[in-house]
Amino acid sequence: MARPVIATKLYVPKLRPGLVARPRLRERLRRGAESRLTLVSAPAGFGKTTLLAEWLDERAGEDHSVAWLSLDLEDGDPASFWTCVVTALHTAVPGVSPSALELAASSPLPAEHLLATLLNELAAAPGEIWLVLDDYHLVDNHDVSAGVVFFLEHLPPHVHVVLSTRADPDLPLSRWRVRGELAEVRAADLRFTSDEAATYLNEVAGLDLASEDVAALEERTEGWIAALQLAALSIQGRDDVSGFISRFAGNDRYIVDYLVEEVLRHQTEPVRDFLLRSAVLDRLTGPLCDAVTDRDDGSRMLMALERANLFLVALDDRREWYRYHHLFADVLRARVLAEQPDLVPPLHRRASQWYERHDLAEEAVRHALAARDFDRATYLMELSVPAIRRDRQETMLLGWLKALPDDAVRRSPVLSVFYGYMLMVFGDLDAVAPRLDDAERALAAVPDGSAPRWAETEELSTLPATIAVHRASLAQARGDVAGTAEHARHALDLAGPTDHLARGGAAGFLGLAAWARGDVSSALETFTQAVASLHTAGALVDELSGTVVLADMWLAAGRPGTARRLYQRALRVAETHGQPVARATADLHVGISEIDREAGDLDAARRHLEAAAALGERAPMTESRYRWFVAMGRVADADGDLQEAITLLDKAEELYRPGFFPDVRPVAAMRARIWISRGNLSQAVDWARERGVSTTDDADYLREFDHLTLVRLLIAQYRAHPGIGALDQAARLLDRLHEAAETSGRAGNLLEIRMLQALAHDARGHRPQALESLARAWAQAPEPDEYVRLFLDEGVPMAGLLRDATHHGGAGGHARRLLRLGLGAPAEAEAPGSGRRPAPSAESLSDRELQVLRLLDSALTGPQIARELFVSHNTLRTHTKHIFTKLDVTSRRAAVLRARERGLM
């Protein structure tokens, strides 16, 4: 029959997680029955005692005996220790240890004879026996440990020992670990998981916290049970629970009291001094600790702290780098500030110097700022600028600069320039020029022949050219094409022959100025040289980002195939460099997705956008962030999901910042095109009025996208109300745009202009002229097969024109291909000479499917349609799939077009 759990000097924990089921830990303890020793080792407050007590209590009905000994400091003498052990075993297992009890009372203690007697008596005892030694760290010394090793090495197989300790004992653990004779439960195992933390906080403590508050508290405490319990105490009675949790740190009075009482008070002065001095560090390694603490025992001390479970977390498998538990570090920092405030700046300064010697710039700057040594921080930032500029770590540099006093930034010409650069990145154009002026004044204040007082870097020597490049960038952001070119030429004059970064930037803005004028041929030539200079400079991120712009120029030139090859080649380069170029890689994926979408491959477009989004999670997207939403919106539009498309474009417009590239495709005009295609002409009219776009405008390339959108609006208005005379004005505007595009080498724009000329002829009822314009558009386009959505996005009017074009000489092949891609059926199914498909009977669609089809021809999203029909979204998808199959189409818009063609709607 099972005996009850009996313990001498039983320790009742002050802090208990209680009532939180932890089967994963109990299973690990169960495996201890197969081992010589079960070691439960973790810092204070991790629930070691509670875990063991609850586990053994659960096993009360099993055939085993438990001797529980809670140790105290006075038990560190071998005689006292073994007397307590023998007494606990005798109490838990009556009949065991009578001879050992007599020996334990002897003086001096016959240790070897006692242990041999005890082991023999345990071997003869029936059933399993568990000896629990709680708080073993209080008695861990050489004399006690030697006896424990002998005891464990000769332990009978049915006897098991459990050690609960705050520090690893001085026992041959590695030997037993290799033999499979050691079961271990450590701090990483004892930490509450997210689910366990939620159970404790909400069910045991009764706090009813929101899931995000639980997650924040679990992350801040790192699953440390005592901290969660103390946090729960502090939360009781508070109104602003979320605010308290967001501020919860090691300065909470309960946390401070607990750690001071349970941890710091028990440390020797050398250990306490090391803890306080090293607390200024976020990461710890031996040599760094030596430099900061002005001692030579850093590595030994870290090993000792880890073994002592003093809230030290290993950061690598080699045990070279560590950190303190976040809350423990908070407490230590608060203590050193309270006790020795004058010591903190020198500690940070030493850390900064060590990091600088080891080329770890980010940490060196951070500690210089923490030391409030702003001259040193400024100098280190200046040294770091080239690498930050090369790797595009602007966000980090901006954080540094905001931590500096503004006068320190203004005294540094390099930092002033790059502060201005980053202000432009974040869209604050008005603040850029004053920063560039500060830099020029600082440079001018140095007498000729005098040594500058700043870090002598290449960035400093080339700064005048860099300033001119940034002034070109500012002019570009404000739409000042002439100013862009003027400043770019000045930058080229200032840049030396080997200053490839400045020369690349200057040539780039010359190319952008040519592009903004619509001169794509010159833009391509100049910008290609710019990308080559960036390559020579080793500025890989800038080179890859420049490739995106260069590809856009090739698209304007009507060469999607060339643009695609550029992207693919750049992607291969980017993928070999991984995370450092993740942002630029995301930009490349977004660019390829736009080409895929235009080519009609929506699945490929989605895959590239998903890849860009995944990269953006690891590194915030820059240009691609705005363009990603644009590209996603256009894919949604191609899918026929109006609301999703508008939502995504709204988000893109919110993110857009005037900056480094001409805005040749304004988001507002893209949105207006979607409204026009859906017949929402009043909203498109409002757009035209707000933009101030008119048919009498000059043919300006930066307004061309707006003008072509306006033409679409005028054609749609004419179809709705044929009596209005705006179509003549649209035709004249198209003629002016055609002439400008033709003389500037913009074959891609020419294709769109000629397509719209065809639609304008068709709106008048001039089908022959319309077909002729369409045929000429395809014949003169360099890569006509790459353009699909350009035509399909024009909807029903284009579908009718394409059907007739299938019988129009050389245009027939292109028309049939587009009809096949857009309507999902082979052109050969057309009735010869009719220009129309033979319409099947409406019986091919059920009444329910016809109802779904009518709703597909609306602005409702899929989930909204499902709610309208009182069906699940999955049921709606099934109906939609049947409709697509019966109509032989692959998209929502194509289904509506096919249904109208067949007279089903």
ChimeraX attribute file (.defattr): number of C-alpha atoms within 10 A of each C-alpha:
attribute: neighborCount
match mode: 1-to-1
recipient: residues
	/A:1	9
	/A:2	13
	/A:3	15
	/A:4	18
	/A:5	18
	/A:6	17
	/A:7	19
	/A:8	17
	/A:9	13
	/A:10	12
	/A:11	16
	/A:12	11
	/A:13	13
	/A:14	8
	/A:15	16
	/A:16	18
	/A:17	23
	/A:18	13
	/A:19	11
	/A:20	18
	/A:21	14
	/A:22	14
	/A:23	10
	/A:24	10
	/A:25	15
	/A:26	17
	/A:27	11
	/A:28	15
	/A:29	23
	/A:30	13
	/A:31	13
	/A:32	20
	/A:33	20
	/A:34	16
	/A:35	21
	/A:36	24
	/A:37	25
	/A:38	24
	/A:39	22
	/A:40	26
	/A:41	28
	/A:42	26
	/A:43	21
	/A:44	21
	/A:45	25
	/A:46	26
	/A:47	24
	/A:48	25
	/A:49	22
	/A:50	19
	/A:51	22
	/A:52	19
	/A:53	16
	/A:54	14
	/A:55	18
	/A:56	21
	/A:57	13
	/A:58	11
	/A:59	14
	/A:60	15
	/A:61	12
	/A:62	14
	/A:63	13
	/A:64	22
	/A:65	26
	/A:66	27
	/A:67	24
	/A:68	25
	/A:69	25
	/A:70	22
	/A:71	22
	/A:72	16
	/A:73	13
	/A:74	10
	/A:75	19
	/A:76	20
	/A:77	15
	/A:78	20
	/A:79	19
	/A:80	15
	/A:81	21
	/A:82	23
	/A:83	21
	/A:84	20
	/A:85	23
	/A:86	24
	/A:87	22
	/A:88	23
	/A:89	28
	/A:90	17
	/A:91	19
	/A:92	24
	/A:93	22
	/A:94	12
	/A:95	13
	/A:96	22
	/A:97	25
	/A:98	16
	/A:99	14
	/A:100	24
	/A:101	21
	/A:102	12
	/A:103	21
	/A:104	26
	/A:105	13
	/A:106	13
	/A:107	8
	/A:108	9
	/A:109	16
	/A:110	13
	/A:111	15
	/A:112	12
	/A:113	13
	/A:114	21
	/A:115	21
	/A:116	15
	/A:117	18
	/A:118	23
	/A:119	20
	/A:120	16
	/A:121	17
	/A:122	21
	/A:123	15
	/A:124	10
	/A:125	18
	/A:126	13
	/A:127	15
	/A:128	17
	/A:129	23
	/A:130	21
	/A:131	21
	/A:132	26
	/A:133	19
	/A:134	23
	/A:135	22
	/A:136	25
	/A:137	22
	/A:138	17
	/A:139	20
	/A:140	21
	/A:141	15
	/A:142	14
	/A:143	13
	/A:144	19
	/A:145	17
	/A:146	13
	/A:147	17
	/A:148	18
	/A:149	15
	/A:150	13
	/A:151	17
	/A:152	16
	/A:153	13
	/A:154	14
	/A:155	19
	/A:156	19
	/A:157	13
	/A:158	17
	/A:159	23
	/A:160	21
	/A:161	22
	/A:162	22
	/A:163	22
	/A:164	24
	/A:165	25
	/A:166	26
	/A:167	23
	/A:168	22
	/A:169	21
	/A:170	16
	/A:171	15
	/A:172	10
	/A:173	17
	/A:174	11
	/A:175	11
	/A:176	16
	/A:177	14
	/A:178	9
	/A:179	11
	/A:180	13
	/A:181	18
	/A:182	19
	/A:183	21
	/A:184	19
	/A:185	17
	/A:186	18
	/A:187	22
	/A:188	15
	/A:189	17
	/A:190	22
	/A:191	20
	/A:192	25
	/A:193	18
	/A:194	18
	/A:195	13
	/A:196	18
	/A:197	24
	/A:198	24
	/A:199	19
	/A:200	24
	/A:201	23
	/A:202	17
	/A:203	14
	/A:204	15
	/A:205	17
	/A:206	12
	/A:207	17
	/A:208	14
	/A:209	15
	/A:210	12
	/A:211	12
	/A:212	10
	/A:213	18
	/A:214	23
	/A:215	16
	/A:216	16
	/A:217	27
	/A:218	24
	/A:219	14
	/A:220	21
	/A:221	22
	/A:222	19
	/A:223	22
	/A:224	26
	/A:225	24
	/A:226	23
	/A:227	26
	/A:228	25
	/A:229	21
	/A:230	16
	/A:231	22
	/A:232	18
	/A:233	13
	/A:234	18
	/A:235	17
	/A:236	12
	/A:237	9
	/A:238	10
	/A:239	9
	/A:240	9
	/A:241	16
	/A:242	18
	/A:243	11
	/A:244	16
	/A:245	18
	/A:246	12
	/A:247	12
	/A:248	19
	/A:249	22
	/A:250	22
	/A:251	18
	/A:252	17
	/A:253	13
	/A:254	17
	/A:255	24
	/A:256	20
	/A:257	13
	/A:258	16
	/A:259	20
	/A:260	16
	/A:261	11
	/A:262	14
	/A:263	17
	/A:264	18
	/A:265	11
	/A:266	11
	/A:267	13
	/A:268	9
	/A:269	11
	/A:270	9
	/A:271	14
	/A:272	16
	/A:273	14
	/A:274	20
	/A:275	24
	/A:276	22
	/A:277	21
	/A:278	29
	/A:279	27
	/A:280	22
	/A:281	20
	/A:282	13
	/A:283	17
	/A:284	23
	/A:285	17
	/A:286	18
	/A:287	16
	/A:288	22
	/A:289	26
	/A:290	19
	/A:291	18
	/A:292	24
	/A:293	22
	/A:294	14
	/A:295	11
	/A:296	13
	/A:297	14
	/A:298	22
	/A:299	19
	/A:300	11
	/A:301	17
	/A:302	25
	/A:303	15
	/A:304	15
	/A:305	17
	/A:306	19
	/A:307	17
	/A:308	19
	/A:309	20
	/A:310	22
	/A:311	21
	/A:312	21
	/A:313	20
	/A:314	17
	/A:315	13
	/A:316	9
	/A:317	7
	/A:318	7
	/A:319	14
	/A:320	15
	/A:321	17
	/A:322	18
	/A:323	19
	/A:324	21
	/A:325	17
	/A:326	19
	/A:327	23
	/A:328	24
	/A:329	23
	/A:330	19
	/A:331	24
	/A:332	26
	/A:333	23
	/A:334	17
	/A:335	17
	/A:336	20
	/A:337	14
	/A:338	10
	/A:339	11
	/A:340	11
	/A:341	12
	/A:342	11
	/A:343	12
	/A:344	18
	/A:345	18
	/A:346	17
	/A:347	22
	/A:348	25
	/A:349	23
	/A:350	22
	/A:351	27
	/A:352	31
	/A:353	21
	/A:354	20
	/A:355	19
	/A:356	16
	/A:357	10
	/A:358	10
	/A:359	12
	/A:360	14
	/A:361	17
	/A:362	17
	/A:363	19
	/A:364	26
	/A:365	27
	/A:366	20
	/A:367	24
	/A:368	24
	/A:369	22
	/A:370	20
	/A:371	20
	/A:372	17
	/A:373	18
	/A:374	18
	/A:375	14
	/A:376	18
	/A:377	25
	/A:378	25
	/A:379	17
	/A:380	21
	/A:381	23
	/A:382	21
	/A:383	20
	/A:384	20
	/A:385	22
	/A:386	16
	/A:387	12
	/A:388	15
	/A:389	16
	/A:390	16
	/A:391	15
	/A:392	20
	/A:393	13
	/A:394	18
	/A:395	14
	/A:396	11
	/A:397	21
	/A:398	16
	/A:399	10
	/A:400	17
	/A:401	20
	/A:402	11
	/A:403	16
	/A:404	17
	/A:405	11
	/A:406	11
	/A:407	8
	/A:408	15
	/A:409	23
	/A:410	21
	/A:411	18
	/A:412	22
	/A:413	26
	/A:414	31
	/A:415	26
	/A:416	25
	/A:417	27
	/A:418	26
	/A:419	23
	/A:420	26
	/A:421	26
	/A:422	17
	/A:423	18
	/A:424	23
	/A:425	19
	/A:426	14
	/A:427	17
	/A:428	15
	/A:429	20
	/A:430	12
	/A:431	14
	/A:432	23
	/A:433	19
	/A:434	14
	/A:435	23
	/A:436	26
	/A:437	17
	/A:438	21
	/A:439	25
	/A:440	18
	/A:441	14
	/A:442	16
	/A:443	18
	/A:444	11
	/A:445	9
	/A:446	12
	/A:447	9
	/A:448	8
	/A:449	6
	/A:450	7
	/A:451	9
	/A:452	14
	/A:453	10
	/A:454	17
	/A:455	17
	/A:456	13
	/A:457	15
	/A:458	12
	/A:459	21
	/A:460	21
	/A:461	13
	/A:462	17
	/A:463	21
	/A:464	21
	/A:465	27
	/A:466	28
	/A:467	29
	/A:468	26
	/A:469	28
	/A:470	28
	/A:471	24
	/A:472	31
	/A:473	28
	/A:474	25
	/A:475	24
	/A:476	26
	/A:477	21
	/A:478	16
	/A:479	19
	/A:480	16
	/A:481	21
	/A:482	17
	/A:483	18
	/A:484	28
	/A:485	24
	/A:486	18
	/A:487	25
	/A:488	31
	/A:489	21
	/A:490	18
	/A:491	25
	/A:492	22
	/A:493	14
	/A:494	19
	/A:495	24
	/A:496	13
	/A:497	10
	/A:498	11
	/A:499	21
	/A:500	20
	/A:501	25
	/A:502	31
	/A:503	28
	/A:504	30
	/A:505	28
	/A:506	32
	/A:507	27
	/A:508	32
	/A:509	31
	/A:510	27
	/A:511	30
	/A:512	30
	/A:513	29
	/A:514	23
	/A:515	26
	/A:516	24
	/A:517	18
	/A:518	25
	/A:519	22
	/A:520	26
	/A:521	19
	/A:522	19
	/A:523	25
	/A:524	23
	/A:525	14
	/A:526	22
	/A:527	27
	/A:528	19
	/A:529	17
	/A:530	27
	/A:531	26
	/A:532	15
	/A:533	23
	/A:534	24
	/A:535	18
	/A:536	16
	/A:537	19
	/A:538	14
	/A:539	21
	/A:540	22
	/A:541	22
	/A:542	22
	/A:543	21
	/A:544	26
	/A:545	22
	/A:546	22
	/A:547	24
	/A:548	24
	/A:549	22
	/A:550	26
	/A:551	25
	/A:552	19
	/A:553	26
	/A:554	23
	/A:555	21
	/A:556	22
	/A:557	25
	/A:558	24
	/A:559	21
	/A:560	27
	/A:561	17
	/A:562	15
	/A:563	24
	/A:564	21
	/A:565	13
	/A:566	19
	/A:567	24
	/A:568	15
	/A:569	11
	/A:570	19
	/A:571	19
	/A:572	11
	/A:573	15
	/A:574	22
	/A:575	12
	/A:576	9
	/A:577	12
	/A:578	12
	/A:579	14
	/A:580	15
	/A:581	22
	/A:582	23
	/A:583	27
	/A:584	32
	/A:585	31
	/A:586	30
	/A:587	30
	/A:588	27
	/A:589	26
	/A:590	32
	/A:591	27
	/A:592	25
	/A:593	28
	/A:594	26
	/A:595	24
	/A:596	24
	/A:597	24
	/A:598	23
	/A:599	19
	/A:600	22
	/A:601	17
	/A:602	20
	/A:603	13
	/A:604	17
	/A:605	25
	/A:606	21
	/A:607	14
	/A:608	21
	/A:609	27
	/A:610	18
	/A:611	15
	/A:612	26
	/A:613	21
	/A:614	13
	/A:615	22
	/A:616	20
	/A:617	11
	/A:618	11
	/A:619	16
	/A:620	15
	/A:621	21
	/A:622	18
	/A:623	22
	/A:624	26
	/A:625	21
	/A:626	21
	/A:627	22
	/A:628	27
	/A:629	22
	/A:630	25
	/A:631	25
	/A:632	24
	/A:633	26
	/A:634	27
	/A:635	26
	/A:636	20
	/A:637	20
	/A:638	23
	/A:639	17
	/A:640	26
	/A:641	21
	/A:642	22
	/A:643	15
	/A:644	20
	/A:645	23
	/A:646	21
	/A:647	15
	/A:648	21
	/A:649	25
	/A:650	17
	/A:651	16
	/A:652	22
	/A:653	18
	/A:654	11
	/A:655	15
	/A:656	17
	/A:657	18
	/A:658	18
	/A:659	21
	/A:660	20
	/A:661	18
	/A:662	20
	/A:663	18
	/A:664	16
	/A:665	13
	/A:666	15
	/A:667	21
	/A:668	17
	/A:669	20
	/A:670	19
	/A:671	26
	/A:672	26
	/A:673	23
	/A:674	23
	/A:675	19
	/A:676	24
	/A:677	18
	/A:678	15
	/A:679	15
	/A:680	15
	/A:681	20
	/A:682	14
	/A:683	14
	/A:684	23
	/A:685	18
	/A:686	12
	/A:687	18
	/A:688	20
	/A:689	11
	/A:690	9
	/A:691	13
	/A:692	10
	/A:693	15
	/A:694	16
	/A:695	20
	/A:696	11
	/A:697	13
	/A:698	14
	/A:699	20
	/A:700	16
	/A:701	20
	/A:702	18
	/A:703	19
	/A:704	20
	/A:705	18
	/A:706	26
	/A:707	25
	/A:708	22
	/A:709	21
	/A:710	25
	/A:711	26
	/A:712	23
	/A:713	27
	/A:714	25
	/A:715	26
	/A:716	22
	/A:717	21
	/A:718	18
	/A:719	17
	/A:720	12
	/A:721	10
	/A:722	14
	/A:723	10
	/A:724	12
	/A:725	12
	/A:726	16
	/A:727	25
	/A:728	14
	/A:729	15
	/A:730	25
	/A:731	19
	/A:732	13
	/A:733	21
	/A:734	23
	/A:735	16
	/A:736	16
	/A:737	22
	/A:738	21
	/A:739	12
	/A:740	21
	/A:741	26
	/A:742	12
	/A:743	13
	/A:744	17
	/A:745	18
	/A:746	23
	/A:747	25
	/A:748	22
	/A:749	24
	/A:750	24
	/A:751	25
	/A:752	18
	/A:753	21
	/A:754	23
	/A:755	23
	/A:756	26
	/A:757	24
	/A:758	25
	/A:759	27
	/A:760	27
	/A:761	20
	/A:762	21
	/A:763	18
	/A:764	14
	/A:765	11
	/A:766	13
	/A:767	18
	/A:768	16
	/A:769	16
	/A:770	24
	/A:771	24
	/A:772	16
	/A:773	20
	/A:774	25
	/A:775	22
	/A:776	17
	/A:777	23
	/A:778	20
	/A:779	14
	/A:780	12
	/A:781	20
	/A:782	17
	/A:783	16
	/A:784	17
	/A:785	14
	/A:786	19
	/A:787	24
	/A:788	21
	/A:789	20
	/A:790	15
	/A:791	19
	/A:792	23
	/A:793	19
	/A:794	18
	/A:795	17
	/A:796	18
	/A:797	14
	/A:798	18
	/A:799	22
	/A:800	15
	/A:801	20
	/A:802	25
	/A:803	21
	/A:804	20
	/A:805	25
	/A:806	23
	/A:807	18
	/A:808	17
	/A:809	9
	/A:810	14
	/A:811	21
	/A:812	17
	/A:813	15
	/A:814	20
	/A:815	25
	/A:816	21
	/A:817	18
	/A:818	24
	/A:819	24
	/A:820	15
	/A:821	20
	/A:822	25
	/A:823	23
	/A:824	19
	/A:825	18
	/A:826	13
	/A:827	18
	/A:828	10
	/A:829	10
	/A:830	16
	/A:831	11
	/A:832	10
	/A:833	9
	/A:834	11
	/A:835	16
	/A:836	15
	/A:837	16
	/A:838	12
	/A:839	14
	/A:840	11
	/A:841	10
	/A:842	14
	/A:843	9
	/A:844	12
	/A:845	16
	/A:846	13
	/A:847	11
	/A:848	10
	/A:849	18
	/A:850	19
	/A:851	13
	/A:852	19
	/A:853	22
	/A:854	13
	/A:855	19
	/A:856	20
	/A:857	16
	/A:858	14
	/A:859	15
	/A:860	17
	/A:861	16
	/A:862	17
	/A:863	15
	/A:864	13
	/A:865	19
	/A:866	19
	/A:867	13
	/A:868	12
	/A:869	15
	/A:870	11
	/A:871	12
	/A:872	12
	/A:873	16
	/A:874	12
	/A:875	12
	/A:876	20
	/A:877	14
	/A:878	12
	/A:879	18
	/A:880	21
	/A:881	16
	/A:882	15
	/A:883	23
	/A:884	20
	/A:885	13
	/A:886	12
	/A:887	21
	/A:888	16
	/A:889	22
	/A:890	19
	/A:891	17
	/A:892	18
	/A:893	23
	/A:894	25
	/A:895	26
	/A:896	26
	/A:897	20
	/A:898	24
	/A:899	19
	/A:900	13
	/A:901	17
	/A:902	17
	/A:903	12
	/A:904	18
	/A:905	15
